[in-house]
Amino acid sequence: MYSTIAIAYRLSTVSVTVSALEAAGFQVFCPGINTITLLPHHSLAFGGVPIRVPAEEAAEASEYLRAIHRGHLRPVATEDFWGEAPPAAEDKNGPWDKAANLLGYLVLGISAPWPDLALPGKKASP
């Protein structure tokens, strides 16, 4: 049985995420990737591409993706060159960001772009 650990909305994001998980030794299954390859402009309408791993590896793989997303993983070869860990990614989901997004939508008819990768425990909307 496979569990969905993330949903990607761009083919490039699917490819990079699958490559990172496979390089870490996880077995990955992505149903619908061929459809998104042929119709990339419909990926949001199709609900994105679910990235799935075996259920017994889901928690570890999900934590691995969160660590990559936060910027806490780095290559071993660069350990000698970095004096400290890189800063964490800025969270743009606060009340002022939501208000600015709503104002932009109401005034200009556009909103913030959809995130490329929806991780569990996080809302996928901007």
Secondary structure, 3 states (H helix, E strand, C coil): CEEEEEEECCHHHHHHHHHHHHHCCCCCECCCHHHHHHCHHHHHHHCCEEEEEEHHHHHHHHHHHHHHHHCCCCCHHHCCCCCCCCCCCCCCCCHHHHHHHHHHHHHHCCCCCCCCEECCCCCCCC
